[in-house]
């Protein structure tokens, strides 16, 4: 009889366990005020819940999905993965109201709590498993955004999460060995004599301000004598992959020399202009001849000044990030010819997907009088600095065109795995 009771007990426990694992999407709470969705551990049911409560758009934008790439609902279902919190972490919590986020009280994600996050770019969808699935191994990743399954609110902070993925049948050998990084720092100094140019500009300015005035000429020479040279030093540190220190130093020195020469040329131009201005003022003060006021030429069409905000401090190997840029539209002009291209960096790091954006980097609407854009940066398996350049052109109603550009550097760092 004792043996029979044991079998009955074990059978009952087995049935209960089977029922539990047959329904992985068990509701952990009901919808409540401020929540973005219903409590569920199913990606499909969670996205459907966000859709039903009118919070799909704000949630998808929070995770970096855009309608220009297709259906937000499909992107969310295919791009989210379910995992567990590996270390208890306090998160900045955002609730939902009327299809928008609002800042709610910070919440604690406890160790082992299930949460959804965006699938890392280096993990294929077919390799993702549900938590604790048989035949799958657990890995640790670092994420910045998560949806706790109790309410599907938008939580953000640096948090460690466990994911379960299928183990590869054979170990994958790297195609290329990791190359050694060599760093070198070089300083270059450029000196440009400008005394002669300054004296010539000063004399011309004095003669124009007061023709035939010898005192003006003397003032011009005095103003020019204070300006002798324009000297500038620039220091640059360069990291080269798979190179010797000599090659890295040459690369750094070439950059430093180019930067120093550019600054010295600007300083020399300023010195010449300053001498001419001083001479003109001195001549005008001592001149008894009435001269007509100078004709001010119309201002030149301004150049567009694109800027980029909100980029990550760095990229992790195999990771990706959105880069938001914007430009003020000059008066009487339209913006055209927008490009985002890679300037330098590891060969397997890329930039693509430059598109107009209705929002800025902080998800606020693009201000009036500006045009906003968004690009996608991807890191491969190689460390280094990814440098990209954003260019635009301003076309004015007069038919003239001016150009502007800006560069952004994003370091690629090793992935942190615990």
C-alpha positions as a Python dict, from the first residue, in 0.01 Angstrom:
ca = {
    (1, 'X'): (0, 0, 0),
    (2, 'X'): (284, 240, 80),
    (3, 'X'): (437, 178, -263),
    (4, 'X'): (104, 255, -434),
    (5, 'X'): (63, 586, -249),
    (6, 'X'): (409, 698, -355),
    (7, 'X'): (328, 630, -719),
    (8, 'X'): (4, 827, -695),
    (9, 'X'): (184, 1123, -537),
    (10, 'X'): (458, 1126, -801),
    (11, 'X'): (203, 1100, -1080),
    (12, 'X'): (9, 1395, -942),
    (13, 'X'): (321, 1610, -920),
    (14, 'X'): (418, 1515, -1275),
    (15, 'X'): (78, 1616, -1411),
    (16, 'X'): (97, 1952, -1234),
    (17, 'X'): (445, 2014, -1371),
    (18, 'X'): (333, 1919, -1722),
    (19, 'X'): (42, 2162, -1699),
    (20, 'X'): (276, 2440, -1583),
    (21, 'X'): (532, 2396, -1863),
    (22, 'X'): (258, 2351, -2124),
    (23, 'X'): (151, 2712, -2057),
    (24, 'X'): (467, 2928, -2049),
    (25, 'X'): (271, 3251, -2101),
    (26, 'X'): (118, 3253, -1752),
    (27, 'X'): (-22, 3593, -1651),
    (28, 'X'): (166, 3730, -1354),
    (29, 'X'): (-60, 4030, -1292),
    (30, 'X'): (-362, 4209, -1430),
    (31, 'X'): (-354, 4541, -1611),
    (32, 'X'): (-339, 4833, -1370),
    (33, 'X'): (-325, 5212, -1393),
    (34, 'X'): (7, 5336, -1529),
    (35, 'X'): (97, 4995, -1678),
    (36, 'X'): (176, 4974, -2050),
    (37, 'X'): (50, 4619, -2097),
    (38, 'X'): (-91, 4308, -1929),
    (39, 'X'): (129, 4080, -1722),
    (40, 'X'): (259, 3798, -1945),
    (41, 'X'): (587, 3618, -2013),
    (42, 'X'): (502, 3564, -2381),
    (43, 'X'): (655, 3800, -2637),
    (44, 'X'): (356, 3758, -2869),
    (45, 'X'): (97, 3821, -2596),
    (46, 'X'): (300, 4111, -2456),
    (47, 'X'): (317, 4288, -2794),
    (48, 'X'): (-54, 4221, -2855),
    (49, 'X'): (-129, 4367, -2511),
    (50, 'X'): (75, 4682, -2585),
    (51, 'X'): (-116, 4713, -2912),
    (52, 'X'): (-454, 4664, -2744),
    (53, 'X'): (-382, 4934, -2484),
    (54, 'X'): (-258, 5182, -2747),
    (55, 'X'): (105, 5178, -2627),
    (56, 'X'): (277, 4994, -2916),
    (57, 'X'): (426, 5302, -3087),
    (58, 'X'): (591, 5453, -2777),
    (59, 'X'): (718, 5111, -2663),
    (60, 'X'): (863, 5029, -3006),
    (61, 'X'): (1036, 5367, -3026),
    (62, 'X'): (1180, 5310, -2677),
    (63, 'X'): (1340, 4987, -2800),
    (64, 'X'): (1471, 5151, -3120),
    (65, 'X'): (1222, 5014, -3373),
    (66, 'X'): (1097, 5249, -3647),
    (67, 'X'): (790, 5234, -3870),
    (68, 'X'): (1008, 5310, -4173),
    (69, 'X'): (1144, 4954, -4146),
    (70, 'X'): (801, 4791, -4162),
    (71, 'X'): (527, 4692, -3922),
    (72, 'X'): (610, 4790, -3563),
    (73, 'X'): (414, 4492, -3434),
    (74, 'X'): (609, 4247, -3651),
    (75, 'X'): (941, 4410, -3562),
    (76, 'X'): (865, 4388, -3191),
    (77, 'X'): (761, 4021, -3208),
    (78, 'X'): (1066, 3926, -3413),
    (79, 'X'): (1315, 4156, -3244),
    (80, 'X'): (1240, 4100, -2871),
    (81, 'X'): (1370, 3810, -2662),
    (82, 'X'): (1267, 3684, -2319),
    (83, 'X'): (1532, 3646, -2049),
    (84, 'X'): (1587, 3672, -1675),
    (85, 'X'): (1752, 3938, -1462),
    (86, 'X'): (2098, 3814, -1357),
    (87, 'X'): (2157, 4076, -1086),
    (88, 'X'): (1905, 4282, -892),
    (89, 'X'): (1907, 4636, -1036),
    (90, 'X'): (1712, 4957, -976),
    (91, 'X'): (1564, 5084, -1303),
    (92, 'X'): (1429, 5415, -1424),
    (93, 'X'): (1063, 5328, -1474),
    (94, 'X'): (826, 5474, -1736),
    (95, 'X'): (453, 5422, -1718),
    (96, 'X'): (196, 5470, -1995),
    (97, 'X'): (-96, 5708, -2026),
    (98, 'X'): (-277, 5798, -2346),
    (99, 'X'): (-19, 5623, -2564),
    (100, 'X'): (273, 5818, -2412),
    (101, 'X'): (539, 5750, -2150),
    (102, 'X'): (554, 5935, -1819),
    (103, 'X'): (822, 5912, -1552),
    (104, 'X'): (708, 5677, -1278),
    (105, 'X'): (865, 5570, -948),
    (106, 'X'): (1191, 5376, -992),
    (107, 'X'): (1146, 5002, -957),
    (108, 'X'): (1372, 4714, -862),
    (109, 'X'): (1419, 4427, -1105),
    (110, 'X'): (1496, 4128, -885),
    (111, 'X'): (1734, 3846, -969),
    (112, 'X'): (1555, 3575, -1167),
    (113, 'X'): (1268, 3806, -1270),
    (114, 'X'): (1167, 3760, -1634),
    (115, 'X'): (1198, 4060, -1867),
    (116, 'X'): (1193, 4122, -2242),
    (117, 'X'): (1468, 4310, -2422),
    (118, 'X'): (1590, 4368, -2776),
    (119, 'X'): (1768, 4068, -2929),
    (120, 'X'): (2142, 4133, -2967),
    (121, 'X'): (2241, 4178, -3331),
    (122, 'X'): (2498, 3898, -3312),
    (123, 'X'): (2241, 3636, -3207),
    (124, 'X'): (2025, 3490, -3484),
    (125, 'X'): (1652, 3453, -3410),
    (126, 'X'): (1665, 3076, -3465),
    (127, 'X'): (1925, 3039, -3191),
    (128, 'X'): (1713, 3202, -2918),
    (129, 'X'): (1547, 2971, -2665),
    (130, 'X'): (1287, 3031, -2396),
    (131, 'X'): (1441, 3054, -2048),
    (132, 'X'): (1565, 2719, -1908),
    (133, 'X'): (1491, 2532, -2234),
    (134, 'X'): (1654, 2189, -2255),
    (135, 'X'): (1958, 2170, -2482),
    (136, 'X'): (2022, 2546, -2460),
    (137, 'X'): (2301, 2719, -2275),
    (138, 'X'): (2269, 3030, -2061),
    (139, 'X'): (2471, 3340, -2152),
    (140, 'X'): (2503, 3677, -1977),
    (141, 'X'): (2457, 4002, -2166),
    (142, 'X'): (2449, 4370, -2073),
    (143, 'X'): (2138, 4564, -2177),
    (144, 'X'): (2019, 4919, -2124),
    (145, 'X'): (1645, 4878, -2177),
    (146, 'X'): (1395, 4613, -2068),
    (147, 'X'): (1022, 4540, -2041),
    (148, 'X'): (940, 4373, -1705),
    (149, 'X'): (673, 4112, -1775),
    (150, 'X'): (451, 4222, -1486),
    (151, 'X'): (347, 4544, -1666),
    (152, 'X'): (560, 4583, -1986),
    (153, 'X'): (666, 4934, -1880),
    (154, 'X'): (977, 5092, -2033),
    (155, 'X'): (1264, 5048, -1784),
    (156, 'X'): (1620, 5172, -1845),
    (157, 'X'): (1957, 5132, -1673),
    (158, 'X'): (2262, 4912, -1714),
    (159, 'X'): (2139, 4566, -1616),
    (160, 'X'): (2281, 4215, -1653),
    (161, 'X'): (2044, 3961, -1810),
    (162, 'X'): (2054, 3590, -1881),
    (163, 'X'): (1952, 3460, -2224),
    (164, 'X'): (1927, 3099, -2338),
    (165, 'X'): (2068, 3013, -2680),
    (166, 'X'): (2130, 2694, -2874),
    (167, 'X'): (2490, 2576, -2858),
    (168, 'X'): (2671, 2552, -3195),
    (169, 'X'): (2740, 2200, -3317),
    (170, 'X'): (3106, 2280, -3377),
    (171, 'X'): (3327, 2549, -3232),
    (172, 'X'): (3371, 2833, -3479),
    (173, 'X'): (3731, 2926, -3538),
    (174, 'X'): (3805, 3293, -3601),
    (175, 'X'): (3882, 3365, -3964),
    (176, 'X'): (4147, 3618, -3871),
    (177, 'X'): (4368, 3633, -3560),
    (178, 'X'): (4322, 3927, -3329),
    (179, 'X'): (4569, 4194, -3429),
    (180, 'X'): (4776, 4382, -3178),
    (181, 'X'): (4685, 4745, -3111),
    (182, 'X'): (4973, 4993, -3107),
    (183, 'X'): (4927, 5351, -2977),
    (184, 'X'): (5153, 5649, -3037),
    (185, 'X'): (5129, 6021, -2953),
    (186, 'X'): (5291, 6287, -3172),
    (187, 'X'): (5310, 6667, -3144),
    (188, 'X'): (5370, 6898, -3441),
    (189, 'X'): (5436, 7275, -3439),
    (190, 'X'): (5377, 7505, -3738),
    (191, 'X'): (5512, 7863, -3748),
    (192, 'X'): (5404, 8109, -4020),
    (193, 'X'): (5576, 8456, -4057),
    (194, 'X'): (5311, 8719, -4119),
    (195, 'X'): (5492, 9050, -4059),
    (196, 'X'): (5524, 9132, -4430),
    (197, 'X'): (5167, 9035, -4509),
    (198, 'X'): (5040, 9233, -4209),
    (199, 'X'): (5239, 9545, -4309),
    (200, 'X'): (5112, 9528, -4665),
    (201, 'X'): (4751, 9486, -4554),
    (202, 'X'): (4790, 9768, -4301),
    (203, 'X'): (4934, 10009, -4560),
    (204, 'X'): (4656, 9933, -4807),
    (205, 'X'): (4394, 9985, -4538),
    (206, 'X'): (4552, 10316, -4430),
    (207, 'X'): (4572, 10444, -4789),
    (208, 'X'): (4209, 10355, -4846),
    (209, 'X'): (4100, 10527, -4523),
    (210, 'X'): (4300, 10844, -4591),
    (211, 'X'): (4481, 10879, -4927),
    (212, 'X'): (4822, 11050, -4912),
    (213, 'X'): (4833, 11073, -4532),
    (214, 'X'): (5187, 10994, -4409),
    (215, 'X'): (5072, 10969, -4049),
    (216, 'X'): (4835, 10695, -4153),
    (217, 'X'): (5122, 10508, -4320),
    (218, 'X'): (5329, 10536, -4001),
    (219, 'X'): (5036, 10405, -3798),
    (220, 'X'): (5008, 10118, -4042),
    (221, 'X'): (5372, 10021, -3994),
    (222, 'X'): (5333, 10046, -3615),
    (223, 'X'): (5025, 9825, -3618),
    (224, 'X'): (5201, 9564, -3832),
    (225, 'X'): (5523, 9556, -3628),
    (226, 'X'): (5350, 9388, -3332),
    (227, 'X'): (5257, 9088, -3547),
    (228, 'X'): (5559, 8872, -3630),
    (229, 'X'): (5462, 8505, -3644),
    (230, 'X'): (5162, 8278, -3601),
    (231, 'X'): (5272, 7961, -3419),
    (232, 'X'): (5049, 7669, -3325),
    (233, 'X'): (5117, 7323, -3175),
    (234, 'X'): (4883, 7025, -3205),
    (235, 'X'): (4908, 6687, -3030),
    (236, 'X'): (4737, 6371, -3159),
    (237, 'X'): (4725, 6014, -3024),
    (238, 'X'): (4669, 5746, -3288),
    (239, 'X'): (4595, 5374, -3242),
    (240, 'X'): (4686, 5147, -3533),
    (241, 'X'): (4582, 4782, -3569),
    (242, 'X'): (4850, 4526, -3652),
    (243, 'X'): (5113, 4796, -3698),
    (244, 'X'): (5452, 4881, -3557),
    (245, 'X'): (5506, 5177, -3327),
    (246, 'X'): (5690, 5357, -3608),
    (247, 'X'): (5386, 5332, -3838),
    (248, 'X'): (5148, 5438, -3562),
    (249, 'X'): (5369, 5737, -3476),
    (250, 'X'): (5388, 5846, -3842),
    (251, 'X'): (5011, 5829, -3870),
    (252, 'X'): (4973, 6033, -3551),
    (253, 'X'): (5233, 6291, -3661),
    (254, 'X'): (5072, 6337, -4004),
    (255, 'X'): (4740, 6412, -3835),
    (256, 'X'): (4902, 6645, -3582),
    (257, 'X'): (5087, 6833, -3856),
    (258, 'X'): (4770, 6874, -4059),
    (259, 'X'): (4579, 7008, -3758),
    (260, 'X'): (4860, 7242, -3652),
    (261, 'X'): (4893, 7381, -4005),
    (262, 'X'): (4520, 7445, -4024),
    (263, 'X'): (4521, 7635, -3693),
    (264, 'X'): (4832, 7833, -3785),
    (265, 'X'): (4677, 7942, -4116),
    (266, 'X'): (4369, 8064, -3931),
    (267, 'X'): (4584, 8250, -3676),
    (268, 'X'): (4790, 8411, -3954),
    (269, 'X'): (4476, 8529, -4133),
    (270, 'X'): (4344, 8677, -3810),
    (271, 'X'): (4676, 8857, -3750),
    (272, 'X'): (4676, 9015, -4096),
    (273, 'X'): (4314, 9124, -4059),
    (274, 'X'): (4388, 9270, -3715),
    (275, 'X'): (4681, 9473, -3848),
    (276, 'X'): (4470, 9608, -4135),
    (277, 'X'): (4189, 9703, -3899),
    (278, 'X'): (4425, 9883, -3660),
    (279, 'X'): (4588, 10077, -3943),
    (280, 'X'): (4253, 10174, -4091),
    (281, 'X'): (4133, 10306, -3755),
    (282, 'X'): (4456, 10503, -3696),
    (283, 'X'): (4443, 10656, -4044),
    (284, 'X'): (4079, 10752, -4014),
    (285, 'X'): (4142, 10920, -3678),
    (286, 'X'): (4418, 11146, -3817),
    (287, 'X'): (4269, 11212, -4160),
    (288, 'X'): (4112, 11549, -4244),
    (289, 'X'): (3973, 11437, -4578),
    (290, 'X'): (3607, 11342, -4577),
    (291, 'X'): (3571, 10997, -4723),
    (292, 'X'): (3249, 10823, -4816),
    (293, 'X'): (3139, 10542, -4589),
    (294, 'X'): (3254, 10200, -4700),
    (295, 'X'): (3011, 9989, -4895),
    (296, 'X'): (2918, 9683, -4697),
    (297, 'X'): (2885, 9383, -4926),
    (298, 'X'): (2583, 9161, -4873),
    (299, 'X'): (2648, 8884, -4624),
    (300, 'X'): (2755, 8554, -4768),
    (301, 'X'): (2512, 8270, -4757),
    (302, 'X'): (2573, 8080, -4432),
    (303, 'X'): (2696, 7722, -4428),
    (304, 'X'): (2474, 7459, -4270),
    (305, 'X'): (2612, 7338, -3936),
    (306, 'X'): (2503, 6976, -3880),
    (307, 'X'): (2543, 6829, -3529),
    (308, 'X'): (2495, 6482, -3384),
    (309, 'X'): (2363, 6403, -3037),
    (310, 'X'): (2285, 6103, -2816),
    (311, 'X'): (2543, 5860, -2941),
    (312, 'X'): (2660, 5597, -2702),
    (313, 'X'): (2986, 5652, -2513),
    (314, 'X'): (3105, 5339, -2692),
    (315, 'X'): (2991, 5033, -2883),
    (316, 'X'): (3041, 4680, -2761),
    (317, 'X'): (3181, 4420, -3000),
    (318, 'X'): (2892, 4286, -3206),
    (319, 'X'): (2658, 4563, -3086),
    (320, 'X'): (2474, 4845, -3260),
    (321, 'X'): (2340, 5189, -3173),
    (322, 'X'): (2131, 5463, -3329),
    (323, 'X'): (2295, 5801, -3400),
    (324, 'X'): (2068, 6106, -3416),
    (325, 'X'): (2177, 6415, -3613),
    (326, 'X'): (2013, 6743, -3704),
    (327, 'X'): (2079, 7067, -3892),
    (328, 'X'): (1929, 7417, -3873),
    (329, 'X'): (1780, 7512, -4210),
    (330, 'X'): (1929, 7851, -4314),
    (331, 'X'): (1681, 8123, -4409),
    (332, 'X'): (1581, 8105, -4774),
    (333, 'X'): (1739, 7764, -4826),
    (334, 'X'): (1646, 7399, -4849),
    (335, 'X'): (1857, 7107, -4724),
    (336, 'X'): (1965, 6839, -4973),
    (337, 'X'): (2241, 6588, -5038),
    (338, 'X'): (2237, 6435, -4689),
    (339, 'X'): (2496, 6158, -4652),
    (340, 'X'): (2638, 5955, -4364),
    (341, 'X'): (2958, 5769, -4444),
    (342, 'X'): (3234, 5587, -4265),
    (343, 'X'): (3561, 5785, -4249),
    (344, 'X'): (3778, 5533, -4069),
    (345, 'X'): (3764, 5246, -3824),
    (346, 'X'): (3765, 4866, -3818),
    (347, 'X'): (3680, 4708, -4152),
    (348, 'X'): (3384, 4515, -4009),
    (349, 'X'): (3226, 4824, -3847),
    (350, 'X'): (2957, 4989, -4061),
    (351, 'X'): (2711, 5277, -4078),
    (352, 'X'): (2390, 5266, -4279),
    (353, 'X'): (2024, 5349, -4280),
    (354, 'X'): (2041, 5732, -4279),
    (355, 'X'): (1676, 5838, -4276),
    (356, 'X'): (1474, 6148, -4184),
    (357, 'X'): (1343, 6134, -3827),
    (358, 'X'): (1043, 6300, -3666),
    (359, 'X'): (1216, 6292, -3327),
    (360, 'X'): (1553, 6391, -3182),
    (361, 'X'): (1790, 6170, -2980),
    (362, 'X'): (1582, 6220, -2662),
    (363, 'X'): (1256, 6123, -2846),
    (364, 'X'): (1126, 6483, -2837),
    (365, 'X'): (977, 6613, -3164),
    (366, 'X'): (1217, 6760, -3419),
    (367, 'X'): (1203, 7142, -3360),
    (368, 'X'): (1065, 7377, -3619),
    (369, 'X'): (1332, 7518, -3849),
    (370, 'X'): (1546, 7204, -3821),
    (371, 'X'): (1571, 6876, -4009),
    (372, 'X'): (1644, 6566, -3806),
    (373, 'X'): (1795, 6235, -3913),
    (374, 'X'): (1883, 5896, -3773),
    (375, 'X'): (2155, 5649, -3875),
    (376, 'X'): (2247, 5299, -3756),
    (377, 'X'): (2601, 5214, -3637),
    (378, 'X'): (2711, 4849, -3623),
    (379, 'X'): (3022, 4705, -3456),
    (380, 'X'): (3184, 4385, -3574),
    (381, 'X'): (3437, 4174, -3387),
    (382, 'X'): (3728, 4420, -3413),
    (383, 'X'): (3817, 4681, -3150),
    (384, 'X'): (3901, 5041, -3244),
    (385, 'X'): (3739, 5380, -3312),
    (386, 'X'): (3457, 5403, -3568),
    (387, 'X'): (3462, 5754, -3724),
    (388, 'X'): (3165, 5861, -3938),
    (389, 'X'): (3094, 6189, -4119),
    (390, 'X'): (2752, 6350, -4168),
    (391, 'X'): (2731, 6591, -4468),
    (392, 'X'): (2450, 6820, -4591),
    (393, 'X'): (2411, 7093, -4853),
    (394, 'X'): (2204, 7412, -4831),
    (395, 'X'): (2056, 7528, -5164),
    (396, 'X'): (1949, 7895, -5160),
    (397, 'X'): (1684, 8065, -5372),
    (398, 'X'): (1961, 8259, -5550),
    (399, 'X'): (2095, 7931, -5683),
    (400, 'X'): (2408, 7923, -5468),
    (401, 'X'): (2498, 7621, -5257),
    (402, 'X'): (2693, 7589, -4931),
    (403, 'X'): (2803, 7269, -4761),
    (404, 'X'): (2854, 7159, -4400),
    (405, 'X'): (2970, 6846, -4222),
    (406, 'X'): (3054, 6701, -3881),
    (407, 'X'): (3245, 6395, -3764),
    (408, 'X'): (3154, 6161, -3480),
    (409, 'X'): (3390, 5911, -3315),
    (410, 'X'): (3247, 5607, -3132),
    (411, 'X'): (3498, 5370, -2963),
    (412, 'X'): (3438, 4995, -3002),
    (413, 'X'): (3514, 4812, -2675),
    (414, 'X'): (3516, 4445, -2571),
    (415, 'X'): (3185, 4288, -2472),
    (416, 'X'): (3138, 4260, -2095),
    (417, 'X'): (3040, 3901, -2003),
    (418, 'X'): (2990, 3781, -1649),
}
